[in-house]
Amino acid sequence: MTISGRILRDAVISGANNVRNKRQLIDELNVFPVPDGDTGTNMSMTIRNAAEELANIPDGASAGEVAKKAASAMLRGARGNSGVILSLIFRGLSKGLSGKQEASAEDLSAAFKLGVDAAYKSVMKPTEGTILTVAREAYENSVGFTDKSAAEYVKNYIEQAEISLEKTPELLPALKKAGVVDAGGKGYIVILEGMYAVLSGGEVIRSEDDTKPSAPAAVAAAEEEIKFAYCTEFIVQKNSSKDPAALRAFLETIGDCVVVVEDEEIIKVHVHSDHPGKAVEEGLKFGELTKIKIENMREQHNNVIKADKALQKNKKLPVEPTKDTGFVAVAAGAGVESLFKDLGVDSIVRGGQTMNPSTEDILEAIEQTPAQNVFVLPNNKNIIMAAEQAVGLADRKVCVLQTRSIPQGISAMMSYDPDGTFVANRAAMTEAIDRVSSGQITFAARDSDYDGHKIKQGELLAMENGKIAFTESSLKKALIKLTRRLVTSSSSYITVIYGSDVTDEDAEEAFEALRAKIADDIDIVLVNGGQPVYYYIISVE
């Protein structure tokens, strides 16, 4: 048994709904206590982008066409590292099923292999014990099932993925210590289970979050309602003694939605049919016609759908380059955005730690930057992969700088030389990233035993260059202690950026206390960043 395009379409939609329904369960598997764009949420948003596109795919589409549409939508909608890896697996499926009317078990096996290869290549230093491992081992241990039906193959693939998932704590000590499995691997299996519900002959799993139809049935129903193409209306100026009931009877043989209403002088006619000429000709037998109106309802319907899609996407057309070099930065908070604007950034993508923007969000910002060459500053380690996926989609040259924090992004921008070449600036900005030390103070989103720290939900967390340094109960003490840890004998400049949850008065008080603890030869400034999540962001150079 093979998988048709219709079944594959419904399976992907079912998988998207299943992970959407269970995303909180997956989010709770995250062991890192810092509030972030959680795995289940990112994976759900990524594949939901595909589900929305597939809802408009007709039943007759091939498996290759469905896989291609899903992969393209997921690539653009990818959020966070887990979402990007998921999109790459589906890109492999698209390549493997290219040109296939239906997908066999052998086709799926080859396609999963391409997806695994693409996912591993996209990660500079692949970590085993993650979704990468689960996808790879599921493929490797299912090769012997390619002589089965496609549905049986997927069932075995899921079983092998579950075996691999259970072993992830042995590969990642942090998972073992927390007593959980990898969130990305779990999310992948949840999607596959949703798909298998359809592949095994069952119904599409419905989304619990909304009342919208979860499958293309809604689109099909809308199309079925437009059974006849033309809406025909006219008025007959009666000059005959014929009974209008005869006109109604005829119209009902060629269409539906028939309305025939008469008074002493006229007959008002309305009918939906594929032959408006026949309706008009029959009407002429009852008198002279006036106010004739014929409209193509299918064309109107398609125009409404296109307009609705355009409105939903709100997609802007790319702007023409008017200069050589431009910049895109991911940032959150009015003050932080202003900092980047003042440093020469053209386009801001609003997002960050808890709001991982999609590849399409970043791509749109790139194409709204009026430059031939565009540098992108993700400013968060969980956004870099999504930004890199935009490189191949953009209509101009793009370089994604590996900025993992706001301070690194600011340092990179400050090192830009307007008179330098693209290559020289790329090298200088990359070097500047490594020169800056970054600190962040936030709160623990969950209880955790992480990296030697026993952390309680709600405690203040001090992050030193992306790693947990210590916990604290006093925000002022945390600021002073973390900044002093970041300062070295070669430090000359400190920027303290306070967030939306810190009042101006508290920030000034903490800043003055910090200034008293810092050597006089180090310049130190306070900036109202207005950023969410982080009480303070500290940059030391």
N, C-alpha and C positions, 0 to 999 in steps of 0.2 A: 504494500500500500504506500502511495506517495502522498505528499501534501500539496494541495492546490493553492493558488494565490488567494482565493477566498478564505480558506481555512487558515493560512498563514496570517492573513490580515486580521482575522478575528482573534487568533492566538496572541498576537502582539498586543492588541487592545486589551485582552483578558489579562496578560502579564502586567501591563501598565496599571490596570485597576487593582490587581492583587498587591503590587508593591505599594500603591497609594494607600490601600486599606491598612497595610501593615508597617508603614514607614516609621511610626513611633516606636514600635517594637524593635526595629532595626536601629533607629537612632540611639536607643537605650543601651545598645551593645558597645557604643563608643567608650573607650577607656580614658581618653585624654580629657581632663576635667574642664578645660577652657571652653567657654561657649563658642560654638562654631557652626558652620553650615553642615549639619549632620548628614551622615552617609545615606540613610534611608530617604531623607527629604531630597537630597541632590539626585539620587538615582531615580526617584519617582518623578521629579520635574523633568529629568532628561528624557525618559521613555514616554512620558505623557505628551511631550512635543510630537513624538512619532505617532502616538495614538490619535491625536487630533488631526494629523495629516491623513492617516489611513482611513479615517471615518468617511472620507470622500472618494475612496477607491472603489470602483465598481466590482461586482462579483466576477466578471470575466477576466480580470487582470491576472497576469502570470505570477508565479512565485518569485521570479527574478525581479519583476516590476515592483512588487510589494516590498521585497527586501531592500531594493534600491531606495524607494521612497522613505522607508523607516530609517535606514542608515543616514540618509541626507538630513532628515529632520532631527535625528538624535545628535548628529555632529554639530549642528547649529544650536541645538538646545542644551548641549552638554554643560553641566555645572559641577564644579569640584573635581578632584582627582578621580573619585569613584564613578562619577557621571561620564567623564572623558573615557575612562577605560571601558565602561559599558558600551559607549558609542563606538569604540574601536572594535570591540568584539562583533557588534552588529555590522560594522563596515566589512569585516571579514566575511560575514554571512552574505552580504550583498555581492561581494566579489565572487564568492563560491557558487552562488545561485544565479549569477549573471547569464541571461539567455535561456534559463530553465523555465519551462512551462509549469512543471511540478517538481517537487524536491523529494528525492529518495533518501534513504538512510546514508548511502554512500556520499551523496551530494552534501548532506548536512555535516558529515564527518570532515570532509575536505574543507568545508566552509568554516567550521569551528577551528580547524587548524590555522587557517588564514587569520582568523580573529585573534587567536592566542599570540601568533607571531607579531601581529601589528601592535597588540597591547604591550608586549614585552619590549618591543623596539622603542615605544614612545616614552618609556621610563628610563631615565639615565642610570639609576641604580635600583633595579627591581628588588623588592623585598618579598621574600617567600613567607607564606602564612597569611596571604591576603587574597583578594579576588583573583589576582593573577595566578596564584597556585591552584585555586579551586577550578578555574577555567581550564588550565593546562592539564591537570591530572584527570579531570572529567573527560577531556578529549582522549588523552592517552589510554585510559582504561576502558574506553568505549569502542575502540577501533574494531574489536572482535565482533561487534554487533551490527556491522554494516550490511549483513545479509538478512537482517530482519526488516520488518516494516518501519517506516519513518517514525511512527508513533512509539513503537517498541524501542527503537533506538533512543529516542528522547527520554523515555522512561528510564532506561539504563543509564543514560548520561546524567540524569538528575540523581540517581542513586549513587553514582560514582562521585558526583559533586558533593553530596552530603557526607560521604566517607571522608573526602578531602577536607571539608569544612570542620569536621570533628577533630581533625589533627592539627588545625591551625594553632591552637594554644601551645603545642609542642614546638612550634617553629618561632613563635613570638612570646617571649617571657611575660610581656605586659598583659597579654591576653590570659595566660595561665594564672598569673597572680590575681587578676580580676575575676577569674572564673567564667569567662565568656569566650565565644568564638568570634572570628573576624566579621565585622559588620558588612563590609563590601561583599564578601563571599556569601553571607546570608541573604543579602538583598538580591544577588544574582540568582540564587536558588528560588527565592520567592517569585521572581519574574518567570523563571522556567516552569515553576509549578502552575502559575496562572496560565501559561501558554499550553501546558499539557492538558489542562482541563478541557480545552477545545480540541486539541489533537487526538484525545482519546474518545472523542465523540460527544462530549458534554457541552454545556452552555458557556457562553462568555461570562466570566465573573464580572459583576457589576461594581461600580465605584460606590462606596458608602458615603462619599463626601458631597455628592450633588445629585440632582434629580434628572440631569441630562442623560439621554440614552447612551449606553456604554459601547454600543456597537453600531455598525453602519445601518442598522435597521431603520434608524430615524431618517437617514438620507434616502434610503430605498423607499421608505413610506412616502416621503415628500415627493419623490419622483413618480411613484405610483398614483398619487393624487392628481398629477398632471398627465392623465391618461391620453387626453387629446390636446393637440398642440395649439389650436386657435380658439380664441374667444371671439365670437361673432355677435354683434348687436345691430339691430336696425328697427325702424318703425315703418309699418305698412299703412299707407293712406288708403283705406278700404274703398274699392270700386267693384266689389264682387259680393255675391250673396253666399259664397262658400263658407262652410263652417270652420272657424279657426282651430277646432279640435283636430281637423284633418292635417293642418299644418303642424300642430304639436306631435301628432302620431308619426309624421314623416321625420321630423327632427330627432325624435327619440330613436329612430333606426340608424342615424348617422353619428350620434354623439350623446352627451349627457348634460347635466345641469340645465335642462331645458326650462325656459320660462316663456309662456305665451299669455299675454294679458291684453284684453280688448275693452274698448268702450264703443260708443256709437260711431266714431269716426276713424279710429286707428287701432292697430294691433302692435303691441310692443313685444319684440322677440329677443331672446338671449339663448345662446347654445354654445357648448364646447364641442368641437369636432376637428377632424383632420381634413375636412373638405368644406371650407367656408363658402366656396362657390356654389355648392349644391344647396346650401341653406338659402343663399341669396336667390338662386334661380327658383326655388320652391316658393319663396316669399313673393316673387313677382307674379305668381299665379293668383295672388289675393289682392294685389293692388300696387300702386306706385310706392317705391321705397325712398326713404329719407333717413338722414343721420346714420349712415352706415359706418360701423367701426369694427375693424378686424385687428386683433393683437396676437402676437406670438407669445404664448404664456411660458413656453420652455425657455425662450430667449430672456424673457423678463426674470424668470426664476434663476437662471444662470448668472445674470447680471447682479441680482440681489446677493447671491452667494459670493461672487467675486468682490462686490463692494463690502460685504460683511467681513470677508477675510482680510481685505486691505485695511479696514478699520481696526480689526483686532490686532493685526500685525503692526499697524501704524508705522510701516516701514518708510524710511526716508530714502530718496535717491542719493547716490554718491555725489559728492561735490568734486568739481574739477580742481586739480592741484594748481596752486598759484605761487608756491614756494618750494624750496628744495626739501626742507626737513620740518617735521611736525611731531607732536607728542600726544599720547593718550595715557592717562593715569587712572587707576581704580582708587577711589577714595570715598569716605563717608564723613559727614560733618562739614558745616558751612565754612568753618575756619580752616580746616585741612584742605578743602577744595580751593579756597582762596590762596593758600600757600602755593599750591601747585600752579594755579593760574598766574600768580605773580612771578613764578619762576619760568613761565613760558609754555605751560601745557595748554594745548588747543582744546582737547576734548576730555571731559571727565565722565567716567563710568561709575555711577553711584553703586557702591557695594563694598564688601570687605569680609570680615571674619564670619559674621552670621548671615551675610547676604552675598553668597558667591554668584557673581553674574555669569550668564551663559556665554558661550562662544559667539552667539549671534549678537548679544549685547555689545561685546567687545568689537566684533566685526563692524557693526554699524558705526561705532565711535571712530574706528579707523577710517571708514569711508566718508565720515563727516569731517575729517581732518584735511584741510586743503594743502596737502603736501605730497610730493612724489615718494619720499622716504618717511616712514613713520616708526618712531620708537614707542613701544608699549611698556608701561611700568605696572605690573600686576599688584605689587606691594603686599602680597600675601602668598604663602607657599601653596595654598589650596586653590589658587586662581591661575597659577603659571601654566598648567597643562591646558586649561580652557583657552587661554590667550594664545598658546602655541598652535592650537587647532585653527585659529583664525588666519594664520599666516598664508596657508595655501588657498584660502577662499577670497582673500583680499585682491582688489584690482590695482594695488600698488605695492612697493617694496616695504616689508615690515620686519622689524627686529624686536623680539621680546627680550627685554633685560630681566635678569633673574632676581628682581627685587622681592624680598620676602617680608618687608615691613615698610611702614610709612617713612621712617628715618632713612632707609636705604634708597627709597624713591627720591626723597628730597636731596640727598647727597649726590645721587646720579645727575639730577637736573642742575645742581649747582656747578657740576664739573663740565657741563656742556660748553663747547667753544663754537660760537656762530661762524667763525672763520675757518674752522677745522673741517676735514673731510668726514664723510659718513663712517668710514672705517676707523679713522683716528678717534672720532667721538665715541664710537662703540667700545673701543678699547679703554678710553679714559673713563667713561661712565661705568663700565664693568669693574674697573679698578677701584673707583670711588665706592662702589657697593661694599667692597671688602674692608674699606677703611673705617666705616662707621660701626659703632656698637649701638644696639637697640635694646630698649627696655620697655616693658608694658606692664601695667598693673590693672588687673581685672578681677573677676570673682569666679569661684568654682561653681560650675553648672551642675555638678553631681559629686557624690561621695566617690573617692577614688584612692587607691593605693598605687601611686604612680611614681616610677623612677626614684624610689626610696623615700617618697613623701606620703604620709597618711593625711589625706585631704578631706575636709568636710564641706558639704554643699554650703555655699554662701560665704566661705572664707575668702579673704583677699589673697590673690595669687600674684606673685612677682615673677615676671618672665625675663630672663636674661638671654638675649640673642636666640629667642625661640624656645628656650628650655626653662622648665620650672626651677626657680632659684630658691624660693622660700615662701612660706605663708605668713600672714600678719593679720592683726585685728585693727590696727590703726593705719589709716590711709596716709597720714603725714609721715609716720615712722617708715612705712613701706617705701614712700617716695625717696626719703633721705638715704635709707639703707641700700636701695637698688641703684640709685645714681652713684653713690660712692663705690659700689662694686664695679660699675662700668668705667669709672675714671681711672686712667693710667698716667704714668709720668709724662707721656707725650700728648695727653689730651689738652685741647686749647679752647674748645667750644662746646657748650651744652644748650640744647633746646628742650624745654619742657612744654608739652602740649596737653592741656587738660580738656576733659570730655564733657559731654552734656549732663552727666550726673554729678558734676562738681560745681559748686557755686563759685562766683567770682571771688567772694570774700574768703572762702576756704582755700581756693587756689592761691591767692595772694599770701595768705598766712603760711601755708605749707612752703611756698616758694621762698619767702623770707627766711624761714627756718633752714631750708636747704642752702641758701646762699651763704649763711653763716658757717656752714660746714665745708664749703668748697674754697679751694685756694684762690687768692685774689687775682692771680694771673690767668685764670680761666674765665672767659666770657660766658655768661649764662643769661638766657632770655626765657620769658614765659609767653605762651601763645594760647589763646582760646580757640581750640580746634573744633569743639562741639561734636566730637566723634562719639558714637554709641559704643557700648561694650567695654571700652578701655577708659578707666578713670584718668590714667596718665599714659602718655607715650613719651619716651625719653630718647633723645639722640645725643650721642657723645662722639666727638671727632677730635 
